[in-house]
Amino acid sequence: MTRVLARLYRPQRFDAVIGQTAIIRALQNALTQNKLHHAYLFTGTRGVGKTTLARLLALCLNCETGPTPNPCGTCTACREIQAGIFPDLIEIDAASRTKVEDTRDLLDNVAYAPLKGRFKVYLIDEVHMLSQHSFNALLKTLEEPPAHVKFLLATTDPHKLPATILSRCIQFHLKAMTEAQIVSQLTHILTEEQATSEPAALQMIATHAQGSMRDALSLLDQALMLGNGTVDITTVQAMLGLPPIESALALLEAIVANQAETLFAEITRFKQAGLEPSAILSTLLTTLHRLSMRQQLPTYPIPEYEARHETLVSALSPEMIQLLYQITLHGQRDLPYAPNPYLGLEMTCLRLLAFQPMATETTLTQATPPIASSQPVTSSQPVATPTPVASSQTTFSESMPWEQMVPHLKLTGMARSLADHCSLQSRTQTEWQFVLKESHKALLQPRSIERLTEAIHSLINSAIRVKVTLGTGEATPADKQANERHTQLTTLHTQLSQNPGVQHIVNTLGATLSPDNLTLNPQ
């Protein structure tokens, strides 16, 4: 009779266990030195080897050549333990024996000597399922069991165990498997089974297993049946209900090109294929993660469609990838609240399409150097080429406009606020007079004026006296900055209002685009 892969390839020796090196070494040392505890607790997520390690320890304890870290595997005890018929290995599923009466019946037999082996081993799986009364009944025996008894406990939820139980056990926490370890083991098993596979398919199984070797082997069993002995990426994607990677790339390419028709045609194909929207968004998140990693780490491996990934890496800025990732992540989070999962997917894609970076007129104006006159200037004299001056050597004259000087003043705190909210009324070679509005009179502190004087002196390399009075003056640097920001937001609001994606959202939801909700990225 054919057995499933998880049972067929269950480790029969410590050196065959994957990913638990520290725990294996501790158990081997304890067996070699014959320093054995009476109770061991194995914890960890599902499918990482808790029960397997417990059975291997029982095998090492009762092997006729032991206790030994290397059981022979041929003696009667080894063969019966491997077959599951050894009378002195009592395996208990705590989930089905939660009553205190079951625990008491179990403990009544503890005092009796082993029938065939060296130790009577009690292996209690999912021990956290026992009732509180069962734990109380177990407590005394677990603290001082007979010399011939060993308790091996396994659980996925150690925090549900009473502290009195935890304190009486040596606890080993098993780590989740890495994707590389899972792929390596799957490759080895497929070689033994003489089956073919694609690396990308095994990687997808390893990712979906989330650190559980048993889950990975169950998925591999299913993939082998679906693929008739071959594990390929198409079969695994169909089995897991995931869209192909090229579909996620097609979505992103449509978003970058601002092609709504192409985007929704792809979504229609997803719907016809019966794919889950959550799986589609998960694949999109995985693809965006790859793009971001490739931007920051050029050597980051991309297993498939590398050229298309590279094109998107070049087309999207790091900030844009982060924005798309956050929109997709929020869309996946809010999917259960949508009236229909596909409606939630479509709205997420609309947001991805709408929030594209646009060059505003303000940005273009700032990037274009000013032109003094549209008419060419003629001269009989040759034009001297100006000598470039390093930014660190820039000098500031006393006649420079105040709002241009303020950003270069080395000020912080209240002194910075004072400079921002003052307007320069007059200045001479020895004295500068400023006006501060009554609404900001709290900034008028002697120490702030002293720091402002020092900053101006350091900037223009000239000693002056600063005088600040309360009153009404011209626009301050802060006023001019606020006006400029308002102009930029107005321009941005106008351009967003004309964006087809934003117009679709506004018309569909009956929403309004408010200038008060817009923000500008700091330059």
FENLIN-V563170 format. One line per field, one symbol per residue. phi: phi as a letter, one per 20 degrees, with the letter a starting at -180 (. if undefined). burial: # if it has 16 or more other C-alpha atoms within 10 Angstrom, else .. A space follows every 10 residues. Layout:
BEGIN
phi = ???
burial = ???
END
This chain:
BEGIN
phi = .fdfffefdf gdbffefdnc gfffffffff ffelddeebc ddcqffmdof ffffffffff fdgfedfbfc ffmdffffff ffemcffedd eceffdceff ffffffffef fffffcefce ddddelffef ffffffffgf fffcfffedc dddcbecffe effffgfece edeeffffff ffffffffff ffelddbdgf fffffffffl ndffffffff gfffffelnc dcfffffffe mdffgfffff gfffffeldf ffffffffff ffemefgfff ffffffffff fffffecgef fcfblfffff ffgfedfgff ffffffffff fffegfefgb gfffffffff ffffedfcee ffffffeeff dfbeefedbe efefffefdf ffdfddefef gffeegfefe cbmfffffff dddeebbcfd bdddddfgfd fffedgffff ffffffgffe lbfcddccce rdcffegfff ffffffffff fffffffefg ffffffffem ecdeffeecd ffe
burial = ....##.... ####..#### ..##..##.# #......### ########## ########## ####.##### ###...#### #....#.##. ##.#..#### ..#...#..# ..##..#### ########## #..##.###. .#..##.### ######.#.. #...#..##. #########. ###.###.## ......#..# #######.## ########## ####.#..## ###.###... #####.#### #####..#.# .###.##..# ....####.# #####.##.# #####..... .#......#. .##..#.... #..##.###. ##..#..... ##.###.### ######.... .#........ .......... .......... .......#.. .##.##..#. #..###.### ####..#... .######... ..##...##. ######..## ...###.#.. .....####. .......##. ###..##... ###.#..... .......... ...
END
